[in-house]
Structures are given as C-alpha cells and as structure tokens.
C-alpha cells in the first residue's frame, strides 16, 4: 500500500485531523479532499527531486499550489497553479505532511 492509499484510508475512517479541521472550519467535502490528495501525489518533482506541489485551503476552497525554489535550491514560496500569483493563504499541505 502506498502513501496515498494510506492517507485516503485515514480520511475515510475519519481519523485525519487535517481533513476534519478543513471540513469543520472551511466546509471541504471528503470527496474534494481526496481528489486534492490524488492531485498532490501526482507531483512530478523538480530536477533536484524536490516537491513541486502543495494543496492549500482558504475561504472554503482548495487551491492547487506550485512550490517555487530559488536557483540555489532554497524555498521561495507558494504560487497559484493557474494564475502564478503568490499564495497568501496560511494553511496548506504537501505529500510529506501527516494528515
């Protein structure tokens, strides 16, 4: 069983603190959250093997975010996947986060 399957089972069982919080406080549905996890785990990684995706939650909506790095490999910030605008939300998860 891979990490995505494990996280999906955690959500389905009602044991995900992140999903439960996002559901209670932002109205995110289980289906939306799982679809977001599936997108997150399709991360192609960059040329240095670093994550390029982040799943954000703000104002009752999930956002697909890009993780951007400086040329030296240090983290620069999150940007909206569609608009390339900088993300100013406060809550997001990456594939390495516990849910």
Long-range contacts (C-beta under 8 A, 24 or more apart in sequence): 3-41, 3-95, 4-37, 4-38, 4-41, 7-37, 7-99, 8-34, 8-37, 10-99, 11-37, 11-99, 16-99, 17-99, 18-93, 18-97, 18-98, 18-99, 19-99, 22-57, 22-91, 26-57, 26-58, 26-59, 26-60, 26-61, 27-60, 28-57, 28-60, 28-62, 32-62, 33-62, 36-62, 36-64, 37-99, 39-64, 40-93, 40-94, 40-95, 41-95, 43-95, 48-73, 51-94, 51-95, 51-96, 53-94, 53-95, 54-78, 54-87, 54-92, 54-93, 54-94, 55-92, 55-93, 55-94, 56-87, 56-89, 56-91, 56-92, 57-89, 57-91, 57-92, 58-89, 58-90, 58-91, 63-87, 63-89, 63-92, 65-92, 67-94
